[in-house]
Amino acid sequence: MAKISVVINTYNAERLLEECLTSIKDADEIVICDMYSEDRTIEIAKQFNCRIFYHDRTGIVEPARNYAMEQASGDWILVLDADEIVTPELWERLKSYAQNPKPNFDACYLTRETVLMGKVLRSWRQSKCKRFWRKGVCTYSDKIHEMPKTHIGSDFVIKGRNLHLLHYHMPSISNFNEKTNIYTDFEVKRFVSQNKKMSVWKLIFRPMVEFLKYYFLKGGFREGIHGYIFARLKAHYKFIQWAKLYEKEFTDKNSHLLY
C-alpha cells in the first residue's frame, strides 16, 4: 500500500499545532521540521509520535520545506502549515487517491478556506495551493510565496464540498503586521533580483487594485467587516512591498546622505 508522509514546518507553532496534527493523526508518517521553537511546539509534536528534524531559521519557509521533504519516507507527500487543518472529507480523499492514482497526474492543488479572527471567509477560496504530490515530483524554490515546481507528470485539482484546508490565517492584526514586515523584506530582495523597478503608479495603484480584487471581485463585501478588514490588509501588504522598494532605490542612490 502507498504511504503518505505529512510534512509540517514549524516555529513557535503551539497555537494550532495540536488541531493540525489531530486532523491527520492516522498518517503513515508525520515529519516536523522545526526552526528551533521556544514554545511547546516540540512537546506537542512528540505527543503525536512525529519524526522531528531541525533547520536553521532563514526568515522564509521554502528552503526548510525542501529539507523536510528529503527526510520523508512515504510514497506521497502532503505539505501543511502548522496553522492549517485538513477536513475529514479531504483527508479521506487524499488517502484514497494515494492508493488509486490516475496515470501521470502526480501533483495536486487543494482548495484552502481562510479563517480570519475566528470567521471562515467563504466568499473566496485559494484554489491554487499545490500541497499533495508523489515523492520526488515537486520542489520549492528559495523565493518567498512561490508555488512548488512540478518536475514530473501533470497537476490536477481536488475540489468539492468540504474538500479543503482550513487556514487560520492570522491570530491577530498585530501578527499580520509582524509577518508583513518580515515577508516584504524578502519580496524586495526578489524584486531586485528580477530587476523590477519602483514607480509612482505601482505605489498608488497596486494597493488599490489589490483591495478591489479581494473586496469586490472575490466577494469580500459579503463577509461584512471581516471581509473589509482582510481586503484592506491585503492592500496594505502591497503598499509596504512597493514602499520598501522605493526606500531601497532612494537610499542606494543617495547613500552619501545622513539619515
C-alpha positions in Angstrom: 0.0 0.0 0.0 1.2 3.5 -0.8 2.1 5.6 2.2 1.5 9.2 2.9 4.1 11.4 4.7 2.7 14.7 6.1 5.4 17.4 6.2 5.0 20.4 8.5 7.5 23.2 9.1 7.2 24.9 12.5 8.4 27.8 14.5 6.6 28.6 17.8 3.5 26.9 16.4 1.8 25.8 19.6 -1.3 27.8 18.9 -2.9 25.4 16.5 -0.4 22.5 16.1 -2.4 20.1 18.1 -5.5 20.7 16.0 -3.4 20.4 12.8 -1.9 17.1 13.9 -5.2 15.7 15.1 -6.7 16.2 11.6 -4.1 13.9 10.0 -3.2 11.8 13.1 -3.5 8.4 11.2 -1.0 9.4 8.6 1.7 6.8 7.9 4.3 9.3 8.9 4.4 12.9 10.2 7.6 14.9 9.7 8.1 18.0 11.7 10.9 20.3 10.6 11.3 22.9 13.4 13.3 26.1 13.3 14.2 25.9 17.0 10.9 26.9 18.6 10.9 28.4 22.0 7.3 27.4 23.0 5.6 24.0 23.3 5.8 23.0 19.7 8.2 20.1 20.1 6.4 18.9 23.2 3.1 18.7 21.2 4.8 17.0 18.2 6.2 14.3 20.5 2.7 13.5 21.7 1.8 12.5 18.1 5.0 10.5 17.6 6.2 12.8 14.9 9.7 12.4 13.4 11.4 15.7 14.4 14.2 17.4 12.5 15.7 20.9 12.8 16.5 23.6 10.3 18.1 27.0 10.7 15.8 30.0 10.7 16.0 31.7 7.3 13.1 34.1 7.6 11.2 32.1 4.9 10.0 28.5 5.0 10.7 27.3 1.4 14.3 26.1 2.0 13.2 24.2 5.1 10.3 22.6 3.2 12.7 21.0 0.7 14.9 19.7 3.6 11.8 18.3 5.4 10.6 16.5 2.3 14.0 14.9 1.9 13.5 13.3 5.3 10.1 11.9 4.4 9.9 8.2 3.6 6.3 8.0 2.2 5.3 7.5 -1.4 3.2 10.6 -1.3 3.9 14.0 0.4 1.3 16.3 1.9 2.7 19.7 2.9 0.9 21.6 5.6 1.4 24.8 7.5 1.1 24.5 11.3 -2.0 26.8 11.2 -3.9 24.6 8.7 -6.5 21.9 9.4 -7.4 19.2 6.9 -11.1 18.4 6.8 -12.1 14.8 7.3 -13.5 14.6 3.8 -10.4 15.9 2.2 -8.2 13.6 4.3 -10.2 10.6 3.2 -10.0 11.7 -0.4 -6.2 12.1 -0.3 -5.7 8.7 1.3 -8.0 7.1 -1.4 -6.2 8.9 -4.2 -2.7 7.7 -3.0 -3.9 4.1 -3.3 -5.5 4.6 -6.8 -3.8 7.5 -8.5 -4.5 8.4 -12.1 -1.6 7.8 -14.5 0.7 10.9 -14.9 -1.4 13.0 -12.5 1.2 13.3 -9.7 0.8 16.7 -8.1 -2.4 18.2 -6.7 -3.8 21.6 -5.9 -6.0 21.8 -2.9 -8.7 24.4 -2.0 -8.0 26.4 1.1 -10.5 28.4 3.1 -9.3 31.4 5.1 -10.3 31.9 8.7 -9.9 35.5 9.9 -10.4 36.4 13.5 -12.5 33.2 14.1 -14.7 33.6 11.0 -14.5 31.4 7.9 -14.4 33.7 4.9 -16.3 31.6 2.4 -16.6 34.2 -0.3 -13.1 33.4 -1.7 -11.1 30.2 -1.8 -7.5 29.9 -2.8 -7.7 27.1 -5.3 -4.1 27.4 -6.4 -2.5 25.8 -3.4 -0.2 22.9 -4.5 0.3 20.7 -1.5 0.0 17.0 -2.3 2.3 15.1 -4.7 4.1 11.9 -5.3 7.5 12.0 -3.6 10.2 13.5 -5.8 7.8 15.2 -8.1 7.9 18.7 -6.7 10.4 21.0 -5.1 10.3 24.6 -3.8 12.5 27.4 -5.0 14.3 29.7 -2.5 11.9 32.5 -3.2 9.1 33.5 -0.9 5.5 32.6 -1.6 6.2 30.7 -4.9 4.4 27.5 -5.7 6.5 24.4 -5.8 7.6 23.3 -9.3 6.3 20.0 -10.7 9.2 18.2 -12.4 7.4 15.0 -13.5 3.8 14.4 -14.6 0.9 16.8 -14.6 -1.0 18.8 -12.0 -4.7 18.3 -11.1 -7.2 19.8 -8.6 -9.2 18.2 -5.8 -12.3 20.3 -5.0 -15.8 19.7 -3.9 -18.0 20.1 -0.8 -15.8 20.1 2.4 -12.7 19.1 0.4 -10.5 21.9 1.6 -7.9 23.0 4.0 -8.9 25.4 6.8 -6.2 28.1 7.1 -6.3 30.1 10.3 -4.6 33.0 8.6 -3.7 35.2 11.5 -4.5 35.2 15.2 -4.4 39.0 15.3 -3.8 42.0 13.2 -0.6 42.6 15.1 0.6 39.2 14.0 -0.3 40.0 10.4 1.8 43.2 10.6 4.7 41.3 12.0 4.6 38.9 9.2 4.2 41.7 6.6 7.4 43.3 7.8 9.3 40.1 7.5 7.9 38.9 4.2 8.1 42.2 2.4 11.8 42.4 3.2 12.2 39.1 1.2 9.8 40.4 -1.5 12.1 43.4 -2.1 15.1 41.1 -2.5 13.1 39.2 -5.1 12.1 42.4 -6.9 15.8 43.4 -7.1 16.9 40.0 -8.4 14.2 40.3 -11.1 15.3 43.8 -11.9 11.8 45.2 -11.0 11.7 49.0 -10.7 9.6 51.2 -8.4 7.2 53.7 -9.9 4.6 56.1 -8.5 1.9 54.2 -10.5 2.8 50.9 -8.7 2.9 52.6 -5.3 -0.5 54.2 -5.7 -2.5 51.8 -7.8 -1.2 48.3 -7.0 -2.6 48.5 -3.4 -5.9 49.9 -4.8 -6.2 47.0 -7.3 -5.4 44.5 -4.5 -8.2 45.9 -2.4 -10.7 45.9 -5.3 -9.8 42.3 -6.1 -10.4 41.0 -2.6 -13.3 43.2 -1.6 -15.3 43.2 -4.9 -14.1 40.5 -7.3 -13.5 37.8 -4.7 -16.6 38.8 -2.7 -15.2 40.2 0.4 -18.1 42.6 0.7 -20.3 39.6 1.5 -18.3 38.9 4.7 -19.1 42.2 6.4 -16.4 43.9 8.4 -14.2 40.8 8.3 -14.1 41.0 4.5 -13.4 44.7 4.6 -10.5 44.3 7.1 -9.0 41.4 5.1 -9.1 43.3 1.8 -7.5 46.4 3.5 -4.8 44.3 5.0 -4.0 42.7 1.6 -3.8 46.1 0.1 -1.5 47.3 2.9 0.8 44.4 2.2 1.1 45.5 -1.4 1.8 49.1 -0.3 4.6 48.1 2.0 6.2 46.0 -0.7 6.5 48.9 -3.1 7.3 51.5 -0.5 10.2 49.4 0.7 11.4 49.0 -2.9 11.3 52.8 -3.2 13.2 53.2 0.1 15.9 50.9 -1.2 16.2 52.6 -4.5 16.3 56.0 -2.9 18.9 55.1 -0.2 21.1 53.4 -2.8 21.1 56.5 -5.0 21.6 58.8 -2.0 24.0 56.8 0.1 26.0 60.0 0.8 23.2 61.5 2.8 22.9 61.1 6.5 19.7 59.7 8.0 
